[in-house]
Amino acid sequence: MSLRLPKPPYFEVGVKNYLYGDDVLKLALAAEIASKQYDIDVLFIAPYADIRRVRANTRRLFVLSPYMDLLEPGRGLADVLPESIKAAGADGVVLNHSEKPISLGQLRQSIERARRLELISFVCADTISEAQAVAHFHPDIINPEPSERIGKAADEIDLEFVKESIRAIKEIDSNILVEQAAGISNGQMVYDLIYAGAEATGAASGICCAPDPCRMLDEMVRMTRKAADDRERIQMIKRDTAI
């Protein structure tokens, strides 16, 4: 069975611990609506306690667990069993986020474990050199995001970092999807990233800490669609002009 992956350009929503309980489901339902309305795949990183409820109430979303451990079924109180997140309905797992870093050895094993369980491996990297190292493990998605930008609204997009990280990863494995997400706080930033060539972007605090998280999510997914359409239109014009 082949693993179902999001189609670029996609959008990722991180909940972390900004929201909990019914507010998580409310945001997930808003993501489901936006995904359908704008025909954009949306990854929704749900807290462990909400994975099953989010999965049960959505159809289009790719529901991801924020982490997993490497233990096998059996002993291990309070560890996150990979099989349990799969059984709860998760489509994938986030690995090596700056708030939950792991060693390269553990990361390699975790990617392999996710592959065996048919879970999408979404791997974060702090630098381009770390992203290159991770690429040799062939995860499904790499999100290169400098840790100093996470959780903070960026003043502007570093387009040079975007282009260089994409190039560095694709040179090793062209099948890896590359996301750019740290510091995203509004729809214009989403537009700029996708239009510049990013395959995906996303936000956590930029959505969850907004005055109206559901409205901000809708704006960001809508701008993902707009940037993709505008980029495709310009590319078509260039092709026609060349002919």
C-alpha positions as CSV (number, residue, x, y, z in Angstrom):
1,M,0.0,0.0,0.0
2,S,1.5,3.4,-1.1
3,L,1.5,6.2,1.5
4,R,-0.9,9.0,0.8
5,L,1.0,12.3,0.8
6,P,-0.3,15.9,0.7
7,K,-0.3,17.6,-2.8
8,P,1.9,20.7,-3.0
9,P,1.2,23.4,-2.3
10,Y,-0.3,22.3,1.0
11,F,-0.7,24.1,4.4
12,E,0.1,23.0,7.9
13,V,-1.6,23.9,11.1
14,G,0.2,23.4,14.4
15,V,-1.8,23.5,17.6
16,K,1.0,22.7,20.1
17,N,-0.5,23.6,23.6
18,Y,-2.0,27.0,22.5
19,L,-5.4,25.4,22.3
20,Y,-7.0,22.4,24.0
21,G,-10.4,20.6,24.2
22,D,-13.3,21.9,22.2
23,D,-11.2,24.7,20.7
24,V,-8.9,22.1,19.0
25,L,-11.9,20.5,17.3
26,K,-13.3,23.9,16.3
27,L,-10.1,24.8,14.6
28,A,-9.9,21.4,12.9
29,L,-13.4,21.8,11.5
30,A,-12.4,25.3,10.2
31,A,-9.4,23.7,8.5
32,E,-11.6,21.0,7.0
33,I,-13.9,23.7,5.5
34,A,-10.9,25.7,4.2
35,S,-9.3,22.7,2.7
36,K,-12.4,21.8,0.8
37,Q,-13.3,25.4,-0.3
38,Y,-9.8,26.2,-1.6
39,D,-8.8,22.7,-2.7
40,I,-5.7,22.8,-0.6
41,D,-4.4,19.8,1.4
42,V,-4.1,20.7,5.1
43,L,-1.9,19.0,7.7
44,F,-3.3,19.4,11.2
45,I,-0.9,18.6,14.0
46,A,-3.2,17.7,16.9
47,P,-2.4,17.2,20.6
48,Y,-2.3,13.5,21.5
49,A,-5.5,13.7,23.4
50,D,-7.4,15.1,20.4
51,I,-6.1,12.9,17.5
52,R,-9.0,10.5,17.6
53,R,-11.7,13.2,17.9
54,V,-10.2,15.3,15.1
55,R,-9.9,12.2,12.9
56,A,-13.4,11.1,13.6
57,N,-14.9,14.5,12.6
58,T,-12.8,15.3,9.5
59,R,-12.2,13.6,6.1
60,R,-9.8,15.8,4.1
61,L,-7.3,16.7,6.8
62,F,-4.0,14.9,7.2
63,V,-3.9,14.5,11.0
64,L,-0.4,14.3,12.5
65,S,0.9,13.4,16.0
66,P,3.3,15.9,17.5
67,Y,5.8,13.2,18.4
68,M,6.4,9.5,19.0
69,D,8.8,7.4,21.0
70,L,10.6,4.2,19.7
71,L,9.4,1.7,22.3
72,E,7.5,-1.4,21.3
73,P,4.1,-2.5,22.7
74,G,4.5,-3.4,26.4
75,R,6.1,-1.6,29.2
76,G,6.8,2.2,29.1
77,L,4.5,4.3,31.1
78,A,3.9,7.8,29.7
79,D,5.9,7.1,26.5
80,V,4.2,7.7,23.1
81,L,3.7,4.3,21.4
82,P,3.8,4.7,17.6
83,E,1.2,2.0,17.2
84,S,-1.1,3.9,19.5
85,I,-1.1,7.1,17.4
86,K,-1.7,5.0,14.3
87,A,-4.6,3.3,15.9
88,A,-6.0,6.7,17.0
89,G,-6.2,7.7,13.4
90,A,-3.0,9.7,12.8
91,D,-1.8,9.9,9.2
92,G,1.7,11.0,10.3
93,V,4.1,12.2,12.9
94,V,6.3,15.2,13.6
95,L,9.9,14.4,14.4
96,N,12.8,16.6,15.7
97,H,10.9,19.8,16.3
98,S,13.1,22.3,18.1
99,E,10.8,22.0,21.1
100,K,11.3,18.2,21.1
101,P,14.7,17.5,19.5
102,I,16.1,14.0,19.1
103,S,19.5,12.7,18.0
104,L,20.2,11.8,14.4
105,G,20.4,8.1,15.3
106,Q,17.0,8.2,17.0
107,L,15.6,10.2,14.1
108,R,16.8,7.7,11.5
109,Q,15.1,4.9,13.5
110,S,11.9,6.9,14.0
111,I,11.6,7.6,10.2
112,E,12.1,3.9,9.5
113,R,9.5,3.0,12.2
114,A,7.0,5.5,10.7
115,R,7.6,4.0,7.3
116,R,6.8,0.5,8.5
117,L,3.6,1.8,10.1
118,E,2.7,3.8,7.0
119,L,2.8,7.1,8.9
120,I,4.0,10.3,7.1
121,S,7.4,11.4,8.5
122,F,7.4,15.2,9.0
123,V,10.9,16.1,10.1
124,C,12.1,19.5,11.3
125,A,15.6,20.8,10.9
126,D,17.2,23.9,12.5
127,T,19.7,24.6,9.7
128,I,20.3,23.8,6.1
129,S,23.2,21.5,7.0
130,E,21.0,19.6,9.4
131,A,18.3,19.4,6.7
132,Q,20.9,17.9,4.3
133,A,21.8,15.3,6.9
134,V,18.1,14.5,7.5
135,A,17.5,14.2,3.7
136,H,19.8,11.2,3.6
137,F,17.2,9.3,5.8
138,H,14.5,10.0,3.1
139,P,11.6,11.3,5.2
140,D,8.5,12.3,3.5
141,I,8.6,16.0,4.5
142,I,11.4,18.3,5.8
143,N,10.6,21.6,7.4
144,P,13.8,23.6,7.7
145,E,13.1,26.3,10.2
146,P,15.7,28.2,12.3
147,S,14.7,27.7,16.0
148,E,15.1,31.4,16.8
149,R,12.1,32.2,14.5
150,I,9.7,29.6,15.9
151,G,6.9,31.1,17.9
152,K,7.8,34.7,16.9
153,A,6.3,36.7,14.1
154,A,8.9,37.4,11.5
155,D,9.3,40.9,10.0
156,E,9.9,39.5,6.5
157,I,10.5,36.3,4.6
158,D,14.1,35.2,4.0
159,L,13.6,34.2,0.4
160,E,17.3,33.3,0.1
161,F,17.0,30.7,2.9
162,V,13.9,29.4,1.3
163,K,15.5,28.8,-2.1
164,E,18.8,27.5,-0.7
165,S,17.1,25.0,1.6
166,I,14.9,23.7,-1.2
167,R,17.8,23.3,-3.5
168,A,20.0,21.6,-0.8
169,I,17.3,19.0,0.1
170,K,16.1,18.3,-3.5
171,E,19.7,17.6,-4.6
172,I,19.8,14.7,-2.2
173,D,16.2,13.4,-2.7
174,S,13.9,15.2,-5.1
175,N,10.9,13.3,-3.7
176,I,11.1,15.0,-0.3
177,L,8.5,17.7,0.2
178,V,10.0,20.9,1.6
179,E,8.0,23.2,3.8
180,Q,8.9,26.7,5.0
181,A,7.0,27.7,8.1
182,A,8.7,29.5,11.0
183,G,7.4,33.0,12.0
184,I,4.4,33.0,9.7
185,S,1.8,35.4,11.0
186,N,-0.4,36.6,8.2
187,G,-1.8,35.7,4.8
188,Q,0.6,37.9,2.9
189,M,3.6,36.0,4.2
190,V,2.0,32.7,3.1
191,Y,1.4,34.2,-0.3
192,D,5.1,35.4,-0.6
193,L,6.5,32.0,0.4
194,I,4.3,29.9,-2.0
195,Y,4.7,32.4,-4.9
196,A,8.5,32.2,-4.4
197,G,8.4,28.4,-4.9
198,A,7.9,26.8,-1.5
199,E,5.9,23.6,-1.7
200,A,4.2,24.3,1.6
201,T,4.0,26.6,4.6
202,G,2.1,26.7,7.9
203,A,1.7,28.3,11.2
204,A,1.1,27.6,14.9
205,S,1.2,30.7,17.1
206,G,0.3,32.8,14.0
207,I,-3.0,31.1,13.9
208,C,-3.7,30.0,17.5
209,C,-2.8,33.3,19.1
210,A,-4.7,35.4,16.5
211,P,-7.8,37.2,17.8
212,D,-9.9,34.9,15.6
213,P,-7.9,31.7,14.9
214,C,-10.4,30.2,12.5
215,R,-10.5,33.4,10.4
216,M,-6.7,33.6,10.3
217,L,-6.5,29.9,9.2
218,D,-9.0,30.6,6.4
219,E,-7.0,33.6,5.3
220,M,-3.7,31.6,5.2
221,V,-5.2,28.7,3.3
222,R,-6.9,31.1,0.9
223,M,-3.6,32.8,0.2
224,T,-1.9,29.5,-0.4
225,R,-4.5,28.9,-3.2
226,K,-4.1,32.4,-4.6
227,A,-0.3,32.2,-4.7
228,A,-0.3,28.8,-6.4
229,D,-2.8,30.0,-9.0
230,D,-0.8,33.3,-9.6
231,R,2.5,31.4,-9.9
232,E,1.0,28.9,-12.4
233,R,-0.5,31.7,-14.5
234,I,2.9,33.5,-14.7
235,Q,4.6,30.3,-15.6
236,M,2.1,29.7,-18.4
237,I,2.7,33.3,-19.7
238,K,6.4,32.7,-19.7
239,R,6.1,29.4,-21.6
240,D,3.8,31.0,-24.2
241,T,6.1,33.9,-24.6
242,A,9.1,31.6,-25.2
243,I,7.2,29.7,-27.9
